[in-house]
Amino acid sequence: MSTAIIGAGPCGLVAGRLLQAAGEPVVLFDKGRGFGGRMATRRHASGCFDHGVPGFRMNDAGWNATLARWHQCDVCAPVELGGIQHWTGVGGMSAIGRWLARPLEVRRATHVAAVSSEGELWDAQHQSLGHFDRVVITAPAPQAAELADRAAPDCIASLRQVHYAPCWTLMVGLRRPPKAVGAVPQPLAQVIRETTKPGRGHTGECWVAHADSAWSTAHLEASADWVQSILWDAFQGIVGMGHRDAMHVATHRWRYARVTRPLEGPGYLASPQAPIFFAGDYCLGDGVECAFRSAEAVAAAVLTTTGRFPQGDTAIPK
Ligand SMILES: Cc1cc2nc3c(=O)[nH]c(=O)nc-3n(C[C@H](O)[C@H](O)[C@H](O)COP(=O)(O)OP(=O)(O)OC[C@H]3O[C@@H](n4cnc5c(N)ncnc54)[C@H](O)[C@@H]3O)c2cc1C
């Protein structure tokens, strides 16, 4: 008896931890090379860049207590972003994903291309990745719908109701700190000085800038070179620096960055016909807290089908 989890973002990793702690064997698959999904860090000689979520807030008291314990283990730490306290990974947001993944079997760089109604997974070369009693899909809703359109057709209409805002992200490594930091102009919505985050003191002068969602949507299919030139021009004005001061400039496109229309329901979807579950931030709202809470909801639902019992908070490392 075993469960496959597609996606090693915050939802898949927490669901994996909860299921494993309750005695359910789990195997995770992720198409990426790292852990953490959109809770990601890109490393370069000039330093490291949280090019996905820069920091996240938690309203849930239980989860805040768990994060406070991870803070004691130097995995995450509070950081002030825009004058509001957030949580971030120490040395990079991906530290949280690595920490959660430690005891789990995660097959990275493995893109699952299809799921059968009997719980078999396939890659793009039509090679079987294994047969499982249950499958939990935690990819963003449009990708989840593509994966399971034949295996769980009854869930597809709900998945297709979910909407996202994209985000073009600019990463800049500077040779020196700016003398002053000006206002953030359009089309940028937010800039984050990575160097001020916990555990980054030794890295270079790194900045991440997010384009606003309307501009990102309008230019979603534009070339990365063109987008980079526009965002870099806007960014230079903020720090009063030019090309000579930049060691590194790169862009990343997040097609599914933030959920703008989530589902309403118990925090997961379950197919009535196949042993397939869907979970992720979009099942409850937007953001890391929704991903964690959806993981709890789907793990409890899976365990109900196995006759095992959730182990609650003890499943999450302290
Ligand atoms: C630019 C940006 C800014 C953000 N800002 C904030 C913020 O300020 N606060 C906040 O709370 N949240 C923020 N978020 C959102 C936050 O990152 C997400 O809510 C959270 O990561 C959702 O977790 P998840 O596990 O549901 O999905 P994801 O993190 O997307 O994880 C899904 C995983 O599934 C994998 N996957 C997908 N398809 C396949 C496949 N076919 N085969 C194998 N693996 C697959 C992906 O590689 C990914 O690792 C931001 C995101 C971005 C991109």
The ligand as a MOL file (V3000), in Angstrom:
LIG
                    3D

  0  0  0     0  0            999 V3000
M  V30 BEGIN CTAB
M  V30 COUNTS 53 58 0 0 0
M  V30 BEGIN ATOM
M  V30 1 C 6.5750 35.5530 -7.4390 0
M  V30 2 C 5.7630 34.8940 -6.3370 0
M  V30 3 C 5.4590 35.6010 -5.1890 0
M  V30 4 C 4.7210 35.0030 -4.1570 0
M  V30 5 N 4.4770 35.7100 -3.0180 0
M  V30 6 C 3.8400 35.0980 -1.9880 0
M  V30 7 C 3.6800 35.7730 -0.7440 0
M  V30 8 O 4.0820 36.9230 -0.5780 0
M  V30 9 N 3.0570 35.1000 0.2730 0
M  V30 10 C 2.6000 33.8190 0.1230 0
M  V30 11 O 2.0720 33.2310 1.0910 0
M  V30 12 N 2.7340 33.1590 -1.0460 0
M  V30 13 C 3.3260 33.7680 -2.1050 0
M  V30 14 N 3.4750 33.1050 -3.2970 0
M  V30 15 C 2.7090 31.8670 -3.5150 0
M  V30 16 C 3.3360 30.6250 -2.8730 0
M  V30 17 O 4.5960 30.3910 -3.4300 0
M  V30 18 C 2.3870 29.4490 -3.1530 0
M  V30 19 O 1.1500 29.7220 -2.4970 0
M  V30 20 C 2.8810 28.1030 -2.6340 0
M  V30 21 O 4.1620 27.8030 -3.1470 0
M  V30 22 C 1.8830 27.0280 -3.0840 0
M  V30 23 O 2.3700 25.7600 -2.7010 0
M  V30 24 P 1.8570 24.4480 -3.4510 0
M  V30 25 O 2.5950 23.2980 -2.8610 0
M  V30 26 O 0.3750 24.4350 -3.4570 0
M  V30 27 O 2.2830 24.6520 -5.0040 0
M  V30 28 P 3.7420 24.8550 -5.6250 0
M  V30 29 O 4.6380 25.5930 -4.7260 0
M  V30 30 O 3.5100 25.4130 -6.9950 0
M  V30 31 O 4.3050 23.3650 -5.7590 0
M  V30 32 C 3.8250 22.5070 -6.7960 0
M  V30 33 C 4.9700 21.5990 -7.2420 0
M  V30 34 O 4.4570 20.7020 -8.2390 0
M  V30 35 C 5.4830 20.4580 -9.1820 0
M  V30 36 N 4.8630 19.9520 -10.4110 0
M  V30 37 C 3.9280 20.5870 -11.1840 0
M  V30 38 N 3.5840 19.7750 -12.2230 0
M  V30 39 C 4.3100 18.6380 -12.0890 0
M  V30 40 C 4.3840 17.4280 -12.8600 0
M  V30 41 N 3.6420 17.2490 -13.9700 0
M  V30 42 N 5.2440 16.4520 -12.4780 0
M  V30 43 C 6.0140 16.6380 -11.3450 0
M  V30 44 N 5.9760 17.7570 -10.5790 0
M  V30 45 C 5.1310 18.7340 -10.9470 0
M  V30 46 C 6.1560 21.8060 -9.3460 0
M  V30 47 O 7.4830 21.6570 -9.8600 0
M  V30 48 C 6.1310 22.3410 -7.9120 0
M  V30 49 O 7.3330 22.0240 -7.2300 0
M  V30 50 C 4.2380 33.6700 -4.3230 0
M  V30 51 C 4.5720 32.9620 -5.4820 0
M  V30 52 C 5.3160 33.5620 -6.4810 0
M  V30 53 C 5.6810 32.7570 -7.7110 0
M  V30 END ATOM
M  V30 BEGIN BOND
M  V30 1 1 1 2
M  V30 2 1 2 3
M  V30 3 2 2 52
M  V30 4 2 3 4
M  V30 5 1 4 5
M  V30 6 1 4 50
M  V30 7 2 5 6
M  V30 8 1 6 7
M  V30 9 1 6 13
M  V30 10 2 7 8
M  V30 11 1 7 9
M  V30 12 1 9 10
M  V30 13 2 10 11
M  V30 14 1 10 12
M  V30 15 2 12 13
M  V30 16 1 13 14
M  V30 17 1 14 15
M  V30 18 1 14 50
M  V30 19 1 15 16
M  V30 20 1 16 17
M  V30 21 1 16 18
M  V30 22 1 18 19
M  V30 23 1 18 20
M  V30 24 1 20 21
M  V30 25 1 20 22
M  V30 26 1 22 23
M  V30 27 1 23 24
M  V30 28 2 24 25
M  V30 29 1 24 26
M  V30 30 1 24 27
M  V30 31 1 27 28
M  V30 32 2 28 29
M  V30 33 1 28 30
M  V30 34 1 28 31
M  V30 35 1 31 32
M  V30 36 1 32 33
M  V30 37 1 33 34
M  V30 38 1 33 48
M  V30 39 1 34 35
M  V30 40 1 35 36
M  V30 41 1 35 46
M  V30 42 1 36 37
M  V30 43 1 36 45
M  V30 44 2 37 38
M  V30 45 1 38 39
M  V30 46 1 39 40
M  V30 47 2 39 45
M  V30 48 1 40 41
M  V30 49 2 40 42
M  V30 50 1 42 43
M  V30 51 2 43 44
M  V30 52 1 44 45
M  V30 53 1 46 47
M  V30 54 1 46 48
M  V30 55 1 48 49
M  V30 56 2 50 51
M  V30 57 1 51 52
M  V30 58 1 52 53
M  V30 END BOND
M  V30 END CTAB
M  END
